[in-house]
Amino acid sequence: MDREQEEMQFLGFIGIFKESYKIIFSWRKIFSQITITLILPLTFIFLSHLEILNLLFRDIRHTEFEKEVTRPGTKRYNNLSDTLSSELITLWLFKIAYFTIFLILSLLSIAAVVYTIASIYTGRELTFKKVISVVPKVWKRLMVTFLCMFLAFFVYNLLALFVFVICFVILPYNTFGAIIIYVVVIIYLMGYVYMAVIWLLASVVSVLESSYGFKAMTKSKDLIKGNRVVAISIFVLLYLSFALIQFLFEALVVHGSSLATWKRLGFGVLCFVLLLTFFLFGLVIETILYLICKSYHHENIDKGDLSNHLESYLGEYEPLNGKDVQLEQYHV
């Protein structure tokens, strides 16, 4: 990563993707190891859960149909009720297990990729063994940030729900009322996307700085200022790409029973490769975006201090004070 920090702020939308590709290609060995160890299982679990969910929902719908055409009070009706309850419990247990495993692998992948790019940036000796030894310690900080962000999203959605209910109650059922509802929906989506971008950068901040949790979110919000358009554009593109891959997998593989087996298998492999690539590039792009925002705000990332900060993960971690981290501003 030979680009100077002062130059990072001039990377545009296309430049961020080029820089991400350049880093991955230049350090393809370490990124391949991270991909095989963490991102590949993450991709497999995500796509597998779509197929398993479809099977579980199919069984539930079948049981519900059988229950509807069965006379209440009979032994068969009671057995179907028990079966339906069991299937619903299985569904929720599966969702909880999937979410837990997916979250853990996601945070581990974030920690590994961000730490790797920071090590490349500081010119530190980098091995896959070092990355793996650091990841569990960084993961704890990322979990705190995730829980804080989850709470923020919960409160935001709760307030949005309250606003929607008020609108439906007090607004007239005419064109004017419909326009107001559409405006409220657009504002809600804009706020949701903005919070999602904050979460992306807050994850990187939690690894590379002393802040985590709500402090990392506040730091992320400050960093985005001046680069909102680029950051939001990148997030929207990544989200649409992710949604498209998921749609193709569900349409052609999960619900593609009318297709030949070899075609479904081929589409499944294609979606797997696309999603694997998406996860890796997405994590690298997050880190590059962080460096760009730091450069834009003239916050000097001292490579020596950052290297010491990364080195602290290899020993018993001690939280760093703000003055110990690379946050002093430089003047152009």
C-alpha angles and dihedrals in degrees: 000000000000099000114113118237093241088060094051094079090063094060108113132199095287092038091061092057092045092050091048092051091047093053094047093047094046092050098031094140096061093039090049089054092049090047094051094044102042115002097046093056088044091055093045093050093049095050093041092053090057090056094044092048089053091053093047093048090048091055091047093050090049092050092047090052092049090049093052093054093045122090112250117247096032123119091247090053092052091047090051090050090053091046092050092050090050092049092049091050090049090051094053093044089051092049092050093047092047094048092049095049093042092050093049093049091045093053092044090052092049091050093048097048096043093047091048094052092046090051090050090049092053094044093239122159105267129199131164090240090059092049093051092047091053099044099076091053094048090045091067092059092046091052091056090050091048093051091050091049091047089054091049091051091047092053091044093052091045091054091045090052090051091051092048092051091050091049093051091048101047103028120089119245096248141092093286092053092048091051091052091050091051091050091050091049091051092049090049092051092047090052091047093052092047091052090048090054089050089053092052094054093039088061091057092044089053090059102039102036138042092252123094136154115023091349090059090050091052091048091049091051090053092048093053092059108110093018101059095117094052094042094048092044091053092047093049091049092048092047093049090048091051092047091049093051091048091048092051092049094049094044099043103029112020095038097020097103090133091063124085115266093245091052093051089048091050093049089046092055091046092052090046093054092044093050092045090053091044093054093049096045092043093057093046091048090053091057094045089051089053091053091048092052091048090051092047091055091045092241104157114225102207106211093210094053092043090050090052090048091053091045090056089067090063091061132039102313118242119185112250126228119238091252091056094058128077100264106116114123124238125206124230 
